[in-house]
Amino acid sequence: MDVTSADGTTIAFDRSGEGPAVILVQGGFSDRSHPIWTGMADALAPAGFTVYNYDRRGRGGSGDTQPYAVEREIEDLEAIIKHAGGEAMVFGGSSGGALALEAAAHGLAITKLAVYEPPYIVDESRAPVPQDFEAQLASLISEGRRGDVVARFMTEAAEVPAEMVDQMRQSPYWEGMEAVAHTLVYEAAVVGPGNELPAERLSGVDTPTLVLTGENSAPWMGKAGAAVADKLSNGEHRILEGQAHDASPEVLAPAVAEFFKAS
């Protein structure tokens, strides 16, 4: 199934379940076929929700009209919300959580919001991301250096050790990561220069919001989650025991469903 966004871009999605609408917003490297997102859909649909699992632009079955802007991605989500009946609950993971927060700040009809580890850097507990990271990645894409884009994103944004990335380059799934390398430029745009907390925009969001972080994630991610919840006028922070950044849908989905069902 698909909808047409405001700029004419086709946005593909899968729908499952019956009940209030829940829209899933992916983070980096993912599309709607990724096991985390199919797992979330498979867990939330039987819990009494109509789940919309969509491909963000530039991925899977969705189009990629240029020029890119974060506002176009917000319009994509808005098109899904309109298709779902005019309002919806939204769950976003990692940079998808940052996009969902930006959408709420733009006034989209999001009745409840849950995000998992939006990757803002709020202190000096980790190395900073370059202020011009988006431009650096875009330059590499223009030169056809897709593998270098993936490597830069993995080491500088995701803090994966360089030697591990070198090993990943030899793996069978590296080709798939290179295929979505251009969307890593989009991730950098969504999170913003230096991954800095957009405190002023977040303070204007009054949507009830659950910010989840993993007990076993890097400490800076937990601090970011707490900071996001603190800036929101109606936010709460919860730590999921035993989880890291690649949290299990079997743990994530019940926490999200409980929050979405609460009055």
Secondary structure, 3 states (H helix, E strand, C coil): CEEECCCCCEEEEEEECCCCEEEEECCCCCCCCCHHHHHHHHHHHHHCCEEEEECCCCCCCCCCCCCCCHHHHHHHHHHHHHHCCCCEEEEEECHHHHHHHHHHHCCCCEEEEEEECCCCECCCCCCCCCCCHHHHHHHHHHCCCHHHHHHHHHHHHCCCCHHHHHHHCCCCCHHHHHHCHHHHHHHHHHHCHHHECCHHHHHCCCCCEEEEEECCCCHHHHHHHHHHHHHCCCEEEEEECCCCCCCCHHHHHHHHHHHHHCC
